[in-house]
Amino acid sequence: MELDERPRPKGDLASQLALESLDSFSHHELDQRIALLEAEIARVAAHRDKAAAHRRAAEALFGTPSSQGSGS
């Protein structure tokens, strides 16, 4: 089975991270964690922007779904 074909686990990882206690982390470990999370935010934002650009290109080429059934 391909990685993308597996069912997603219940709940997302961000929610799980939010529940984790940070008391045992050192200042340096917290800085590293922040850097990793900021990098993940940038990755997700870039993917979102790419998907939005792809959708806009498709809508420009094929029209929006609501405008296709208006019959001229």
N, C-alpha and C positions, 0 to 999 in steps of 0.2 A: 504494500500500500504506500503510495506517495505521501510525503509529509503534508502536503496541502489537502489531501483527501481525508485525513483523520479528523474526527469531530473535535471542535474546540472544547477545552475544559470549561466547566461552569465558572463564572466570574472571571474577571480579567486580572492580569498580574499587577496592574497599577493599584487595584483595590486591595489585593493581598499585601502589597508593599506598604500601603497606607496603614494597615493594621499592625505591622511589625514594630516592636519596641526598638527605639534607637538609643536606649540608655547605655548599652554596652559598647557602643561605637566611640572610638577616639575622634578627636577633632580632625585628624588627617583622614581617617576612614570616612567621616561625614563629608569632607571635601571631595574625596574620590567618588562617593555615591552621588553627590550633587552633579559632578562632571559627567558621570555615566547617564544620569537621568536627563541632563540638558542635551547630551548627544542623542538620546533616544527621542526626545521631544523634537529636535531638529530633523531627525530621520522621518518621523511620522508626519511632520508638517510638510516636508519635501514630497512625501508620497501623496499626501492630500492635495497639494498644489498640482502635482503631475496628473492626478486623477481628474481634478477639476478642469485642467487645460485640455485633457483628452475628451472630456464630456463636452466642453465648449466647442471643440473642433468638430465633434460628431454632430452636435446640434446645428452648427453652421453649415455642415454638408447636407445633413438629412432633415433639418428642421427640428423643432421641439415636438415632443409627443403630443402636446395639446393642440398644436397648429396643423397636424397632419389630418385630423378628422373634420376640419371645418368646411370642406367641400366648396370650391369656388365655381 
